[in-house]
Amino acid sequence: MPLDRDIAPNPFKVVGHRHNRPDGVDKVTGRAKFGADMSAPGMLHAKILRSPHAHARIRSIDTSKAAALPGVKAIVTRDDFPDNEAVLADSELTNIRYNVMAREKALYDGHAVAAVAAINPRIARKAISLIEVDYEVLPHVVDVELAMADDAPILHEDLRTEGVDGAEDKPTNIAERLELGHGDVEAGFAEADVIIERQFRTGAAHQGYIEPHACLANVSGDGSGEIWCCTQGHFMVRDVCAQIAGMDVSKLRVTASEIGGGFGGKTTVFIEPVALVLSRKAGKPVKIVMTRDEVFRATGPTASSAIWVKIGAKKDGTITAAESELKYQGGAFPGSPVSMGAMAAFACYQPKSIKAIGWDVVTNRPKQAAYRAPGAPMAAFAVESVIEEMAYALGMDPIDFRLKNAATSGSRSSYGPTYSDIGLVETLEAAKAHPNYAVKLGPNQGRGVSCGFWFNFGGQTAVTLNLNIDGTVALSVGTPDIGGSRASMCAMAAEELGIPYHHVQTIIADTGSLGFNDVTDGSRVTFASGLATIEAARNAKKVLCERAAKMWGIAADAVKWENGCAVPAGPNAGEFPPLTIKEIAKQAGETGGPIAGHYEISADGAGPSFATHVVDAEVDRGTGRITILRYLIVQDAGKAVSPAYVEGQMQGGAVQGIGWALNEEYIYNDKGVMENPGFLDYRVPVASDLPMIDTQIVEVPNPGHPYGVRGVGETSIVPPLGAIANAVAAAVGARPEELPMSPPRLLKLMKEQAAPLAAE
């Protein structure tokens, strides 16, 4: 849906202004209900038995001792999750099904093997300890490159590589090979005066949400069921759980609780089908709440990666060719985000020849889940490291080098389409003009720059807007709020209707109350749900004008909506005082009944988002400790509907990127068992680790949205890894090629590389 107004400077009365969150009071006072807060009469508590092995054949499962324990009401194993036509017809659904409960083999440390529902958690814990599982321990592999080797342990005997012509018909851990790009890279490198190529590695990082996964399921005697859970997509939960459990989708209703963090990690299911099948078997409601150990061992982090990058440029700074090979492991099942990494790798630039090859690889790790701009941060780390090094090799300012090669409106993207209006250049110019970029650095300090990109998308969306008798509005949306989207929906509805912000109340409707909505991910909600909200409000305005016309006894087309009131469309319509929304609502029952607006859409035109980050860092050469001194984010939001929440998204992405770059990593021992499944050993940044993070919002309107909105939540985590690595490289004269940059790793690197990289 196209931009329909002049955005400059700000024609809005509500949108673009700062408002209190409508859910804020409930959250700070503890009244908001999260996943573990729901209870039901007669509720049972469930615990899940998980494999202690990274790779093991399950010879047998004996549940007899657990079943005999007083208080145990139901036990489920692989036998309670039979395949059905719906599951077999969808490979991704099959993978989810096998991930929810192991079948012939346990494929990673923490893979669910059985579950017990009992009258209290203590008995449930005791019961799972009584289940006897006969394992045949098998060789395992957790490294992406080792998993690709000819002699690697094979996870799936039926897996074959897609995308390779003439591939051997034999088992493999390589699920797919993909290639994209355009132009002749060999000719491009032949034109180059300087060529730089490097190999990079990144560790797997967890989303680090505070709230563990939790759900309550209840199946009635008539076969209908309900699930209450913390999720980013309750319609997805409904569809997946119904198909895995062999239920009609219409018989399952799912309600999304408040969510204590998701960042992409709650866009799939882990425990909900288990609770549903246990409830059906026990005939009682069943609640499951994961422990933190389970969250780390059994839910999806992002992929770890090995990436090779090669870039060539002329002496004048023109990039002539860019090439990359990306190897991502997506855990025990196919589906790593390597395709998005390959597409995002060079998306900020426009060399005439580009080539990217991606490999999707399975390993004995938990099934990968989305994590803010899945696949893109790792690719940007590798590419932006080489871009920065190239700038210094050519004697150019890092921002000037990027400006010379930056993608602009009308240029062909690295992944195919031609960009419409985009704001990368504006973010670079704003970053260079910012005071942070002029601060003089001291000894052992360095400055790093990095750009980032995310596609953004729209997806299936439905909303309903209902007018209350007092003129206030109840807006129902189907996209869980994970970053302040309710506030943005209230603002856009209020803007359209011409009423105060606080006269709109937004709720997240359950799956039985609204049309289908895709998951809250991909930075789609403010764009897609906002677009649907605007159109629902416009539909409601049409009805309001029709009702006013009835009240005045004139034709409907003789009435228009202005400043929250119905007014005559012109002098020929007659002289009538404005009718407020409250006055029309009060008489709705006498003029035709309830007044509402609906809108359903499969939205497109989301428009990509770009950002530039600038980081100043200091390195303690004796200990290898890295301190972030200053952090600047400049990002194009299209139109910031709620500026405070946009800034929060930008800062949050930077914080998570800092953790990923410096500390966060899944660590496995020689048996393939995770050694740091908790926040004491898997260390995320806390306030004392962080600098003040400066933000600057750029607004280049997205032509695909009536207000110019772009998604912002994903892009902010793409540049940090590269920006921090570049700052460290400038500070110590050693190029970090592996993340996280832990002190021992950095000390080793400084000993191996002595030549300054940024001093030239």
FIGU-423784 format. One line per field, with one value per residue (C-alpha): residue in one letter; x negated, y negated, z. Coordinates in steps of 0.001 Angstrom, whole numbers, always signed. Layout:
residuo (a ...)
east (X ...)
north (Y ...)
up (Z ...)
END
This chain:
residuo (m p l d r d i a p n p f k v v g h r h n r p d g v d k v t g r a k f g a d m s a p g m l h a k i l r s p h a h a r i r s i d t s k a a a l p g v k a i v t r d d f p d n e a v l a d s e l t n i r y n v m a r e k a l y d g h a v a a v a a i n p r i a r k a i s l i e v d y e v l p h v v d v e l a m a d d a p i l h e d l r t e g v d g a e d k p t n i a e r l e l g h g d v e a g f a e a d v i i e r q f r t g a a h q g y i e p h a c l a n v s g d g s g e i w c c t q g h f m v r d v c a q i a g m d v s k l r v t a s e i g g g f g g k t t v f i e p v a l v l s r k a g k p v k i v m t r d e v f r a t g p t a s s a i w v k i g a k k d g t i t a a e s e l k y q g g a f p g s p v s m g a m a a f a c y q p k s i k a i g w d v v t n r p k q a a y r a p g a p m a a f a v e s v i e e m a y a l g m d p i d f r l k n a a t s g s r s s y g p t y s d i g l v e t l e a a k a h p n y a v k l g p n q g r g v s c g f w f n f g g q t a v t l n l n i d g t v a l s v g t p d i g g s r a s m c a m a a e e l g i p y h h v q t i i a d t g s l g f n d v t d g s r v t f a s g l a t i e a a r n a k k v l c e r a a k m w g i a a d a v k w e n g c a v p a g p n a g e f p p l t i k e i a k q a g e t g g p i a g h y e i s a d g a g p s f a t h v v d a e v d r g t g r i t i l r y l i v q d a g k a v s p a y v e g q m q g g a v q g i g w a l n e e y i y n d k g v m e n p g f l d y r v p v a s d l p m i d t q i v e v p n p g h p y g v r g v g e t s i v p p l g a i a n a v a a a v g a r p e e l p m s p p r l l k l m k e q a a p l a a e)
east (+0 -1680 -2741 +185 -982 -3827 -6010 -8246 -8641 -5874 -2227 -1101 +674 +180 -2260 -5889 -5270 -6279 -3572 -3429 -3112 +487 -788 -3447 -1651 -617 -4159 -5886 -3301 -3350 +251 -650 -311 -3208 -3515 -4034 -1315 +1660 +3267 +6389 +8401 +6990 +3863 +1009 -2664 -4900 -8622 -10589 -13319 -16154 -19015 -22386 -24111 -24868 -24065 -22570 -20281 -17313 -17032 -14177 -12287 -10875 -8346 -6870 -8542 -7525 -3943 -3732 -4745 -1737 -676 -1740 +1214 -267 -3501 -4311 -7165 -7797 -4979 -2448 -3472 -2712 -3297 -217 +399 +208 -3185 -4647 -3580 -5593 -9326 -9598 -6664 -8320 -11506 -9560 -7775 -11080 -12576 -9676 -10179 -13092 -12275 -14910 -17784 -18535 -20315 -21729 -22370 -18960 -16759 -13394 -12924 -9855 -7570 -5542 -2499 -1960 -48 -3040 -6475 -8340 -6618 -7083 -10826 -11032 -9088 -11379 -14359 -12685 -12350 -14942 -16328 -18701 -21028 -23597 -25986 -27100 -29904 -28877 -29866 -29150 -31461 -30101 -33244 -33882 -30270 -30906 -33862 -33534 -34204 -31814 -29213 -25915 -22821 -20133 -20501 -17885 -19382 -20679 -22152 -19794 -21160 -24064 -23760 -24991 -25415 -26127 -23152 -24551 -23855 -25294 -25145 -24945 -21262 -21602 -23972 -22794 -24394 -23407 -24872 -25379 -28171 -31547 -33514 -36690 -36693 -35900 -38881 -41072 -40199 -41073 -44248 -43843 -42302 -41699 -40355 -39891 -38266 -35971 -34161 -31316 -29977 -26342 -24573 -21296 -18643 -18956 -15293 -14569 -11347 -11767 -9266 -6030 -2591 +677 +2695 +6175 +7979 +11694 +13638 +15079 +11605 +11385 +8403 +6868 +3276 +1995 -1661 -4425 -4980 -5645 -2974 +46 +1649 -1510 -1331 +2272 +1565 -1607 -257 +3030 +1246 -1305 +1448 +3761 +6470 +8690 +7286 +10772 +10826 +7752 +7684 +4431 +3986 +674 -409 -2620 -6121 -9255 -11531 -11650 -13971 -13012 -13574 -9852 -8828 -8598 -7314 -9245 -6946 -3412 -2696 -3998 -1645 +1247 +734 +197 +3439 +5361 +3965 +4528 +7868 +6643 +4909 +1110 -1471 -5111 -7691 -11234 -14234 -17057 -19208 -16531 -16254 -19939 -20213 -16919 -15775 -17246 -20135 -21326 -23711 -27465 -29326 -32498 -32668 -35213 -35132 -37081 -36750 -38601 -38778 -40457 -42818 -40040 -37970 -35544 -34709 -35038 -34060 -32897 -32688 -31819 -31255 -29100 -28819 -26088 -25083 -21413 -21566 -20192 -17746 -17988 -16982 -19902 -19554 -22383 -20195 -19452 -23097 -24141 -21575 -22455 -26241 -26826 -23389 -24842 -27014 -26748 -29790 -29028 -29966 -28935 -28915 -27782 -27658 -25859 -25904 -23171 -24697 -23290 -25203 -24505 -23227 -19730 -17593 -18454 -15817 -15575 -17561 -16950 -17867 -18709 -21897 -22745 -24955 -27493 -27681 -28005 -30797 -32837 -32074 -32362 -35700 -37109 -35433 -37124 -40481 -40136 -39433 -42673 -44609 -43469 -44157 -40495 -38251 -36080 -32833 -33967 -34860 -31415 -29726 -31527 -30136 -26864 -23648 -21224 -17679 -17470 -20577 -20371 -20623 -23185 -20364 -18435 -15691 -16193 -15988 -13273 -13784 -16400 -18381 -21849 -23650 -21745 -22829 -26463 -26388 -24727 -27298 -30194 -28676 -28041 -30354 -31360 -33178 -35429 -36476 -40259 -41320 -44027 -46530 -45104 -41868 -40311 -37270 -35251 -32456 -29962 -26824 -23890 -20826 -17605 -14924 -11779 -8534 -4775 -2897 +638 +2342 +5865 +7210 +10594 +11413 +14585 +16122 +17470 +20567 +18463 +16445 +13374 +11902 +11068 +8484 +7863 +4638 +3146 -541 -2012 -3655 -7386 -8643 -5917 -3777 -517 -1553 -2248 +1119 +2882 +1019 +1882 +5547 +5784 +4057 +6500 +9616 +8496 +8954 +6599 +4010 +5409 +8859 +7580 +7063 +5181 +5474 +3837 +6797 +6744 +6851 +10610 +11366 +9533 +8368 +4977 +1842 -1716 -4277 -5653 -9066 -11027 -10294 -6890 -4415 -4560 -4544 -1931 +340 +1 +1025 +4028 +4901 +4830 +7104 +9461 +9708 +10412 +13159 +14608 +14473 +16580 +19190 +19032 +19665 +22596 +24102 +23645 +25347 +28326 +28489 +28475 +30668 +28190 +26255 +23264 +20912 +21817 +20008 +16288 +14192 +12052 +10269 +12233 +15616 +18063 +18538 +20351 +18151 +18914 +21321 +23868 +24175 +25903 +24923 +24517 +22355 +19582 +20650 +18012 +17133 +18722 +22007 +22167 +21247 +23941 +26642 +25125 +27951 +30508 +28590 +27600 +25939 +22333 +19627 +16445 +13641 +11935 +8960 +7248 +4162 +1088 -1100 -4014 -6102 -7781 -10932 -14437 -16164 -19787 -21920 -25429 -27141 -30298 -32129 -35072 -36786 -39767 -41828 -43828 -46896 -47802 -44481 -42761 -39731 -37752 -35876 -33319 -33838 -31273 -28550 -26614 -23667 -22183 -19268 -16583 -13134 -11147 -8819 -9285 -5723 -6891 -10382 -11173 -10486 -12474 -15427 -14904 -14997 -18190 -19883 -18668 -20114 -23438 -23555 -22878 -25515 -28042 -27401 -27685 -30939 -32659 -31308 -28448 -29086 -27832 -30694 -30681 -32970 -34471 -31247 -29133 -27520 -26961 -29095 -27603 -23774 -23065 -23586 -26480 -28621 -26885 -27521 -25298 -26179 -24870 -24564 -28109 -29496 -27864 -28493 -25837 -24448 -23682 -20909 -19947 -16830 -16892 -13541 -13555 -9881 -9076 -6911 -5115 -3386 -862 -2872 -6314 -6992 -9858 -10636 -13486 -13889 -16147 -18585 -20013 -21755 -23434 -26314 -27579 -29777 -31660 -31836 -33304 -35756 -36894 -37376 -39472 -41518 -42244 -43190 -45649 -46716 -45353 -42353 -39824 -38598 -36705 -33871 -33428 -36573 -37178 -40317 -42299 -41413 -42383 -45679 -46596 -45639 -47787 -50805 -50223 -49548 -51846 -51419 -49049 -45993 -44620 -47759 -48326)
north (+0 -3218 -6230 -8603 -11811 -14283 -13085 -16138 -17410 -15806 -16204 -13817 -14725 -11410 -9324 -10269 -11587 -9965 -8219 -5990 -2279 -1113 +2095 +340 +22 +3683 +4786 +2655 +3498 +7248 +7548 +8610 +12363 +14171 +17764 +19340 +17255 +19218 +21973 +24113 +26274 +29780 +28742 +31207 +30329 +31866 +32481 +33666 +36304 +35200 +37070 +36744 +37693 +35635 +38518 +41839 +44515 +45117 +48890 +48885 +46736 +48352 +46143 +48790 +47567 +43982 +45024 +46853 +43762 +42336 +38993 +39696 +39224 +39523 +40374 +39770 +40984 +41153 +43688 +41010 +38840 +41018 +39616 +38547 +37321 +33651 +34156 +36332 +33884 +31020 +31505 +28558 +29865 +33282 +31712 +29865 +33104 +34995 +32123 +32036 +35704 +37892 +40982 +43545 +41336 +38512 +35960 +33539 +33051 +32062 +33705 +34639 +38397 +38688 +36530 +37063 +35216 +35492 +33772 +31594 +30736 +32771 +36005 +35219 +34730 +37996 +39819 +38825 +40049 +43466 +43770 +46183 +45479 +47849 +45716 +46779 +43833 +42807 +40566 +36920 +33691 +30126 +28122 +26978 +27690 +31052 +31991 +31405 +33803 +37137 +39099 +37107 +38938 +38905 +37601 +38541 +41534 +40122 +36635 +35673 +32369 +30098 +27663 +29792 +31300 +34876 +35160 +38665 +40596 +41209 +39871 +36455 +33692 +31045 +30257 +27648 +25677 +22341 +19758 +16222 +13133 +11437 +10337 +11950 +12053 +13318 +10339 +8065 +9278 +8883 +5160 +4735 +3040 +4440 +7776 +8865 +12237 +13649 +16530 +15886 +17950 +17094 +19029 +19905 +17336 +17639 +14938 +14603 +13896 +13596 +15632 +19379 +21131 +21954 +23184 +24588 +26995 +28342 +30885 +31411 +34632 +33561 +33342 +29561 +27933 +24707 +23594 +20585 +19905 +17353 +17130 +14752 +16427 +18125 +18866 +20783 +22634 +23590 +24898 +26818 +28335 +29374 +31133 +32867 +34019 +35044 +32533 +30370 +26846 +25523 +27473 +25801 +22261 +20600 +17474 +15633 +14500 +11509 +12395 +11884 +11622 +13554 +11931 +14691 +17551 +17996 +18301 +22091 +24736 +26880 +27862 +26984 +30240 +32241 +30465 +30919 +34674 +35138 +33275 +35392 +38546 +37443 +35716 +32718 +29392 +29752 +27047 +27075 +24467 +24899 +24476 +22223 +25312 +26676 +23371 +23484 +27204 +27740 +24528 +22906 +20483 +18942 +20830 +20891 +20216 +20365 +17648 +16835 +13366 +11909 +8294 +6444 +2689 +108 -2526 -5131 -3056 -1437 +2149 +4277 +7698 +9380 +13087 +15142 +18690 +19162 +22394 +22333 +25175 +25151 +27781 +31284 +30477 +28622 +24984 +22763 +19101 +19366 +18210 +14927 +14582 +15021 +12487 +9958 +10280 +7597 +5955 +2616 +2259 +2322 +3879 +4884 +8505 +10498 +14170 +15825 +19549 +20908 +24302 +25490 +28110 +30277 +31003 +32537 +29300 +27998 +27056 +23490 +20799 +17255 +14529 +10960 +10759 +14468 +15135 +11502 +10520 +13279 +12362 +8651 +9356 +11038 +8610 +5420 +6581 +6859 +3607 +1756 +3359 +2434 -1203 -1447 +414 -2241 -5118 -6112 -7109 -4043 -5977 -7654 -4249 -2944 -6046 -5556 -2025 -2318 -908 -3661 -4004 -2413 -244 +3509 +5354 +8098 +10632 +9606 +6970 +3278 +1040 -1583 -4440 -3437 -5383 -3818 -6893 -9088 -6910 -7055 -10829 -11284 -9015 -10961 -14255 -13010 -14336 -10766 -10411 -13370 -12302 -11872 -8406 -7509 -4656 -1153 -2662 -2165 -3135 -747 -1294 +1207 +1083 +3448 +4446 +6369 +7253 +6715 +8317 +8039 +11327 +12401 +9972 +9328 +6707 +5626 +2155 +1756 -1557 -1660 -3562 -6284 -6944 -5026 -2293 +1371 +2619 +6364 +7530 +10987 +10181 +10586 +7446 +8024 +4456 +1879 +2557 +2020 -1574 -1979 -454 -2817 -5754 -4852 -4173 -7444 -9307 -8030 -8594 -11959 -10991 -11088 -8311 -7154 -6610 -3498 -207 +2544 +6206 +9350 +11495 +15291 +17537 +17999 +14272 +13044 +14061 +15689 +13696 +14659 +14787 +11608 +11712 +10199 +6672 +6972 +5863 +2066 +2238 +4942 +4717 +964 +966 +3160 +916 -2186 -544 +786 -2738 -4100 -1521 -2612 -6259 -5374 -3847 -6857 -9197 -7048 -7169 -10931 -11247 -9297 -11521 -14603 -13149 -13773 -11581 -9666 -11166 -14604 -13850 -13711 -12908 -15702 -16099 -13308 -14562 -14128 -17396 -18405 -17748 -21169 -24112 -22275 -19531 -21848 -23551 -21116 -21347 -18721 -15367 -13926 -10249 -9985 -11483 -9102 -6092 -6928 -6624 -3635 -1340 -3628 -4209 -671 +1149 +1578 -364 +1489 +1638 +4811 +5436 +8582 +8527 +10441 +7374 +6620 +3520 +3667 +1955 +2843 +1100 -14 -1168 -2418 -1792 -3483 -1970 -3210 -484 -195 +2963 +3888 +5472 +7271 +9046 +8925 +7182 +5055 +1996 +269 -3465 -4966 -3509 -5306 -3892 -5660 -3812 -4457 -3821 -5142 -6808 -6336 -5829 -5655 -7191 -6030 -2408 -2700 -3954 -1073 +1427 -141 -69 +3449 +4787 +3143 +4625 +8116 +7590 +6514 +9738 +11848 +10152 +10252 +13017 +15170 +18632 +22199 +24277 +28056 +30657 +33613 +35590 +32961 +31830 +28119 +26897 +23449 +23818 +20903 +17182 +17622 +19279 +18062 +14416 +11730 +8037 +6280 +2538 +2191 +3720 +1165 -2405 -5005 -4141 -7158 -6819 -8890 -8060 -8729 -8868 -8011 -7116 -3625 -4087 -814 -2102 -4952 -6545 -5548 -2956 -436 +2343 +1550 +4457 +6694 +4277 +3048 +6362 +6696 +4150 +4595 +7654 +5990 +2564 +3949 +6209 +3249 +1104 +3828 +4274 +550 +562 +3467 +3933 +7472 +8519 +10586 +13428 +15417 +14463 +14039 +12025 +13498 +12297 +15531 +15542 +11875 +12298 +15172 +13095 +10139 +12414 +13856 +10554 +7638 +5340 +2385 +2493 -990 -3055 -3319)
up (+0 -1129 +861 +796 +2399 +2533 +5378 +5819 +8427 +10542 +9543 +12274 +15482 +17286 +15231 +15794 +19291 +22572 +24559 +27593 +26889 +27354 +29004 +31050 +34382 +34465 +33739 +36344 +39020 +38375 +37197 +33662 +33175 +31595 +30461 +33871 +35577 +34238 +36315 +36095 +38516 +38755 +36893 +36539 +36327 +33684 +33431 +30424 +30403 +28133 +26555 +28309 +25067 +21967 +19643 +20691 +19352 +21642 +21943 +24448 +26952 +30113 +31909 +34215 +37409 +36717 +35955 +39285 +41279 +43177 +41759 +38178 +35832 +32330 +30525 +26879 +24692 +20946 +20648 +21575 +18611 +15592 +12138 +10229 +6705 +7684 +9312 +6574 +3860 +5378 +5935 +8339 +10361 +10446 +11784 +14482 +15368 +15702 +17674 +20134 +21006 +19885 +17861 +16836 +17947 +20358 +18210 +20784 +24464 +25832 +23173 +24729 +25185 +27464 +29604 +32767 +34126 +37883 +40654 +41573 +40186 +42823 +41846 +38153 +38681 +40628 +37934 +35058 +37099 +37207 +33433 +32090 +28636 +26898 +24754 +22200 +22260 +18772 +17478 +17361 +15630 +16747 +14445 +11081 +9062 +10713 +10000 +6279 +6184 +4369 +7556 +9784 +11900 +9995 +11783 +9248 +6960 +4581 +4207 +758 -399 -2308 -4872 -6119 -9571 -9707 -5946 -4716 -3445 +6 +3510 +4293 +6875 +4162 +3666 +938 -1214 -2601 -4815 -5699 -7256 -10594 -12878 -13569 -10320 -11992 -14336 -11403 -9395 -12470 -12453 -8787 -7559 -4041 -3054 +515 +1581 +5062 +6908 +9883 +12506 +14872 +17834 +18405 +20589 +22461 +22376 +26145 +26890 +30606 +30600 +29986 +27738 +29565 +28588 +29924 +27764 +28380 +26202 +26932 +26668 +23312 +21816 +21737 +23364 +24591 +25018 +26946 +26187 +25781 +22056 +19210 +17104 +18642 +15278 +14365 +17699 +16983 +13500 +14399 +17604 +16003 +13160 +15395 +17772 +14936 +15856 +13685 +13731 +14468 +17739 +19193 +20559 +21576 +23674 +23779 +27227 +27807 +26684 +28710 +25710 +22472 +19896 +17450 +19891 +20494 +16861 +17015 +19444 +21889 +24755 +23637 +21733 +24696 +27115 +24683 +24273 +28026 +28744 +26276 +27847 +31465 +30930 +32945 +32291 +32074 +32701 +31606 +32582 +31329 +33593 +32444 +31860 +29527 +27687 +26801 +26075 +24245 +22539 +19496 +19542 +16325 +14077 +14424 +11203 +9163 +6487 +3786 +2193 -715 -1905 -4635 -5192 -7394 -6032 -6224 -3782 -6232 -5281 -8401 -7059 -3887 -3122 -62 +1063 +4146 +6138 +8798 +11087 +12016 +14732 +14376 +11574 +8254 +8181 +9153 +8121 +5602 +2724 +4491 +5468 +1847 +654 +3363 +3097 +438 +554 +1680 -1402 -5185 -6842 -10407 -9709 -6654 -5764 -2545 -1839 +1211 +2905 +5289 +7614 +10422 +13646 +17049 +18515 +19359 +16355 +15407 +15966 +14700 +16443 +15255 +11564 +11441 +9514 +8810 +11801 +11094 +7409 +8211 +10704 +8000 +5179 +7243 +8661 +5147 +4069 +6947 +6225 +2557 +3441 +5432 +2741 +253 +2651 +2802 +5672 +6491 +6085 +2861 +1423 +2308 +887 -2418 -2710 -793 -2213 -3149 -4379 -7818 -7483 -7886 -4620 -4124 -3821 -6935 -6599 -7298 -4247 -4050 -1581 +1000 +3580 +3835 +2522 +4968 +7906 +6819 +6401 +9779 +11438 +9955 +11102 +14653 +17415 +18338 +15027 +15842 +19338 +19594 +20687 +23186 +23399 +22920 +21693 +18300 +16280 +14157 +11648 +10312 +8222 +8426 +6455 +6930 +4383 +6526 +5407 +5776 +5790 +6594 +8951 +10221 +12636 +13946 +15208 +17295 +18335 +21875 +22981 +24606 +21472 +22563 +20396 +21035 +18570 +18269 +16641 +16234 +16565 +20082 +21378 +21842 +21628 +22206 +19139 +21039 +21583 +17877 +16936 +19341 +17806 +14220 +14986 +16900 +14069 +11482 +13570 +14908 +18551 +21554 +21901 +25227 +23676 +21883 +23682 +21825 +22784 +21434 +20404 +20686 +17634 +17871 +17762 +14702 +11245 +10789 +11586 +10822 +13601 +15136 +13493 +10643 +11950 +10358 +13021 +12976 +9188 +8539 +11579 +11387 +7741 +8565 +11515 +9314 +6763 +9441 +10835 +7355 +6921 +10254 +9135 +6103 +8377 +10711 +7798 +6641 +10130 +10340 +6976 +8326 +11372 +9156 +6437 +3627 +1182 +2550 -30 +1294 +4585 +5298 +8370 +9778 +13117 +14782 +13600 +10750 +8875 +5677 +2657 +1190 +1267 -890 +1742 +4189 +7400 +10276 +13368 +13503 +14919 +17229 +17234 +20677 +19473 +16523 +18673 +21193 +18537 +16707 +17799 +16159 +12930 +11948 +14821 +15962 +14174 +13321 +10850 +9655 +7450 +6246 +4049 +2947 +3123 +847 +261 +3668 +2417 +3674 +6547 +6886 +9796 +10496 +13832 +15129 +18106 +20153 +22166 +24475 +24948 +28029 +26441 +29653 +30200 +26815 +28307 +25851 +27085 +24855 +25366 +22997 +20830 +18104 +16141 +13138 +11574 +8981 +10469 +7511 +9986 +13721 +14939 +18566 +18678 +22212 +21300 +18076 +20113 +22537 +19673 +18358 +21763 +22519 +19288 +20053 +23548 +22243 +19574 +22204 +24123 +20984 +19973 +23366 +25592 +24408 +23006 +23361 +24784 +24306 +25856 +24040 +24570 +22852 +26111 +26696 +29589 +30169 +30212 +32559 +32893 +35326 +32662 +29517 +30251 +28775 +29187 +32276 +32805 +34153 +30944 +28685 +27596 +26984 +23567 +21384 +18850 +15843 +13841 +10113 +8317 +4626 +4063 +2866 -243 +522 +3662 +3977 +6789 +5442 +8161 +8010 +10446 +12854 +15282 +13184 +11577 +14876 +15667 +12257 +12480 +16095 +15536 +12704 +14334 +17562 +15737 +13638 +16738 +18364 +15192 +15126 +18815 +18809 +15200 +15062 +12997 +15020 +12848 +15456 +17783 +20642 +21282 +24718 +26554 +26009 +22323 +21946 +23815 +21515 +18489 +19569 +19857 +16384 +14572 +15261 +12257 +12896 +10655 +11171 +11650 +7922)
END
